[in-house]
Amino acid sequence: MTVGELIEKLKGMDSERVVILSSDSEGNGYAVLDYVTDDYVYELGDIAYPVGTPDVDPDDTLEGTPAVVLFP
C-alpha cells in the first residue's frame, strides 16, 4: 500500500479515533500507533536506513525502496 492509498482509505473517517496496529494478519496482538517516520527503506522483509545516511554504520543500511514506517 502506498501513502496515497492509505490517505484515500482514511478520508472521511472520524479523525478522533485511535489508530491501532495489529501484530499480524491473524490479530494475535494489538498496539496503539505511537510514531510514524519516513527515515527508512524497505527490502526483502527488512527495514534500515538508506545507504549513505550520515552517522549510520554502513552495515545498518540497505539499498531499498523508500518507506513510511508505523511504530507501536
LUMKOL-570600 format. One record per residue: z, x, y of N, C-alpha, C, O, CB in turn; residue in three letters. Coordinates in pm, whole numbers, plus 50000, padded with zeros to 5 digits. Atoms other than C-alpha are relative to their C-alpha. Glycine has a CB too. Example, Ala and Ser with C-alpha at 12.3 -4.5 7.8 and 13.67 -1.06 7.14 Angstrom:
// residues 2
   nup neast nnorth  caup caeast canorth   cup ceast cnorth   oup oeast onorth  cbup cbeast cbnorth type
 50000 50089  49881 50780  51230   49550 50000 50090  50120 50066 50194  50118 50125  49901   50003  ala
 49994 49918  49881 50714  51367   49894 50073 49923  50109 50090 49974  50220 49858  50041   50046  ser
// end
This chain:
// residues 72
   nup neast nnorth  caup caeast canorth   cup ceast cnorth   oup oeast onorth  cbup cbeast cbnorth type
 50000 50086  49882 50000  50000   50000 50000 50089  50123 50066 50193  50125 50123  49903   50001  met
 50004 49925  49875 49923  50125   50349 50096 49938  50101 50146 49828  50081 49856  50002   50058  thr
 49915 50052  49893 50130  50083   50666 49941 49871  50054 50014 49775  50079 50015  50105   50113  val
 50065 50120  49950 49874  49830   50789 50020 49880  49908 50047 49770  49955 49852  50025   50018  gly
 49978 50109  50097 49904  49623   50470 50145 49952  50005 50171 49832  49998 49965  50048   49857  glu
 49859 50037  49990 50284  49632   50498 50026 49919  50126 50097 49818  50121 50088  50124   49999  leu
 49983 50074  49874 50271  49519   50861 49949 49858  49984 50014 49763  50028 49926  50072   50117  ile
 50055 50135  50020 50048  49226   50764 50093 49915  49915 50111 49796  49944 49862  50009   49933  glu
 49907 50076  50085 50293  49123   50490 50127 49961  50075 50184 49855  50049 50036  50083   49876  lys
 49876 50027  49927 50588  49142   50731 49982 49905  50119 50078 49844  50165 50058  50130   50049  leu
 50026 50090  49886 50422  48945   51012 50046 49859  49966 50021 49809  49856 49850  50001   50039  lys
 49957 50138  50020 50577  48604   51051 50132 49986  49926 50188 49877  49920 49896  49927   49926  gly
 49870 50008  50067 50890  48692   50853 50110 50007  50105 50091 50061  50214 50017  50116   49895  met
 49883 49999  49913 51232  48645   51011 50041 50144  50026 50078 50215  49932 50117  49919   49937  asp
 49970 49861  49966 51298  48973   51196 50148 50035  49986 50185 50151  49998 49956  50028   50141  ser
 49857 49975  50018 51674  48936   51138 50039 50020  49854 50154 50050  49824 50081  49886   50059  glu
 49969 49981  50142 51650  48957   50758 50023 50147  49971 49959 50234  50030 49887  49946   49911  arg
 49973 49863  50043 51792  49270   50595 49888 50040  49903 49838 49957  49828 50142  50013   49932  val
 50103 49948  50091 51539  49490   50410 50071 50069  49884 50153 50158  49902 49903  50099   50074  val
 49939 49948  50123 51636  49566   50050 49894 50075  49920 49780 50029  49909 50062  49886   49915  ile
 50088 49923  50087 51478  49832   49827 50046 49982  49856 50166 49988  49827 49999  50151   50039  leu
 49970 50007  50143 51460  49784   49451 49985 50140  49942 49895 50214  49981 49906  49898   49927  ser
 50008 49866  50060 51525  50093   49240 49883 50013  49905 49838 50125  49878 50129  50032   49927  ser
 50117 49997  50087 51239  49997   49006 49938 49861  49993 49992 49765  50048 50038  50049   49859  asp
 50073 50127  50004 50991  49720   48928 50071 49892  49920 50036 49775  49930 49862  50022   49943  ser
 49926 50098  50079 51235  49552   48688 50125 49949  50070 50194 49862  50018 50038  50060   49868  glu
 49883 50047  49927 51508  49508   48950 50132 50045  49942 50228 49968  49939 49998  49853   50008  gly
 49877 49949  50060 51770  49728   48784 50101 50052  50100 50211 50092  50062 49966  50110   49905  asn
 49907 49958  49896 51931  49820   49116 49939 49975  50136 49817 49970  50150 50037  50148   49983  gly
 50046 50033  49865 51910  49747   49487 50081 50077  50103 50197 50111  50080 50010  49849   50026  tyr
 49931 49934  49890 51998  49918   49815 49937 49955  50131 49818 49922  50136 49993  50155   49985  ala
 50048 50036  49867 51966  49837   50185 49918 50116  50056 49958 50232  50045 50118  49965   50095  val
 50082 49898  49934 51686  50025   50367 50081 50061  50113 50136 49990  50197 49867  49940   50054  leu
 49919 49931  49901 51856  50288   50581 49918 50088  50094 49952 50104  50211 50104  50083   49932  asp
 50071 49898  49922 51593  50535   50701 49852 49996  49964 49816 49981  49847 50059  50141   49974  tyr
 50145 49996  50019 51214  50549   50746 49947 50124  50069 49985 50154  50183 49931  49870   50057  val
 50057 49878  49941 51016  50868   50806 49854 50017  49957 49813 49971  49851 50082  50123   49958  thr
 50137 49963  50036 50658  50989   50811 49985 50152  49996 49877 50205  50020 49899  49939   50100  asp
 49999 49853  50005 50753  51357   50771 49943 50058  49871 49925 50180  49862 50141  50049   50017  asp
 50034 49951  50133 50633  51381   50410 49855 49972  49961 49785 49893  50024 50091  49938   49900  tyr
 50126 50028  50068 50321  51393   50196 50034 49963  49856 50141 49996  49805 49901  50123   50007  val
 49981 50047  50137 50280  51239   49850 49893 50060  49910 49775 50066  49947 49996  49845   49994  tyr
 50096 49947  50097 50119  51395   49544 50058 49988  49860 50165 50041  49830 49966  50148   50032  glu
 49966 50011  50142 50139  51302   49176 50146 49964  49974 50214 50030  49896 49969  50130   49931  leu
 49864 50049  50022 50469  51113   49194 50109 50079  50068 50226 50061  50037 50027  49999   49857  gly
 49901 49918  49931 50642  51360   49424 49973 49995  50150 49860 49973  50193 49997  50146   49948  asp
 50014 49987  49855 50706  51389   49798 50055 50136  50041 50143 50192  49976 50073  49885   50076  ile
 49953 49873  49944 50753  51704   50004 49947 50009  50142 49869 49926  50187 49953  50123   49914  ala
 50055 49974  49867 50689  51842   50348 49857 50052  49983 49826 50114  49881 50088  50102   50080  tyr
 50136 49946  50008 50324  51924   50421 49999 50152  50004 50085 50214  50068 49914  49944   50114  pro
 50019 49855  49994 50208  52281   50364 49987 50041  50146 49916 49977  50223 49875  50044   49917  val
 50007 49949  49863 50256  52481   50683 50107 49946  50093 50108 49979  50212 49869  49969   50056  gly
 49892 50052  49917 50563  52290   50807 50093 50114  50039 50144 50184  49951 50078  49887   49926  thr
 49913 49890  49956 50766  52534   51021 50142 49987  49943 50193 49877  49925 50006  50003   50152  pro
 49861 49992  50047 51108  52643   50889 50023 49931  49866 50137 49897  49835 50091  49941   50103  asp
 49986 50058  50134 51040  52495   50541 49947 50101  49899 49836 50153  49915 49925  49863   49988  val
 50043 49909  50106 51023  52713   50229 49868 49949  49941 49857 49832  49906 50109  50011   49889  asp
 50129 50043  50055 50662  52706   50104 50011 49936  49862 49925 49855  49824 49907  50118   49991  pro
 49979 50063  50132 50798  52613   49757 50040 49854  50012 50035 49779  49914 50106  50076   49922  asp
 49958 50137  49976 50921  52287   49913 49892 49920  50072 49922 49822  50140 50129  49997   50081  asp
 50110 50068  49933 50576  52182   50040 49892 49961  49900 49885 50013  49789 49942  50090   50110  thr
 50113 50046  50082 50271  52004   49900 49877 49982  50087 49888 49970  50209 50033  49867   49928  leu
 50128 50032  49936 49903  51954   49989 49968 49854  49971 49860 49825  49919 49885  50095   49950  glu
 50016 50139  50039 49944  51578   49952 49942 49911  50108 49895 49956  50212 50129  49945   49959  gly
 50046 50103  49910 49845  51257   50121 50113 49962  50097 50225 49938  50051 49952  49875   49921  thr
 49894 50040  49906 50039  51174   50443 50060 49866  49958 49988 49773  49921 49944  49992   50144  pro
 49930 50118  50049 50301  50913   50360 50114 49958  50091 50169 50040  50165 50052  50024   49860  ala
 49879 50053  49938 50571  50691   50506 50099 49979  49886 50066 49917  49785 49973  49865   50080  val
 49900 50008  50105 50891  50713   50303 50118 49916  50049 50168 49936  50160 50047  50141   49956  val
 49888 50090  49970 51165  50445   50298 50118 50044  49913 50109 50046  49791 49962  49848   49973  leu
 49881 49953  50073 51512  50570   50202 50113 49897  50006 50136 49836  50110 50048  50135   50058  phe
 49881 50087  49997 51813  50362   50098 50116 50073  50065 50225 50016  50078 50038  49954   49857  pro
// end
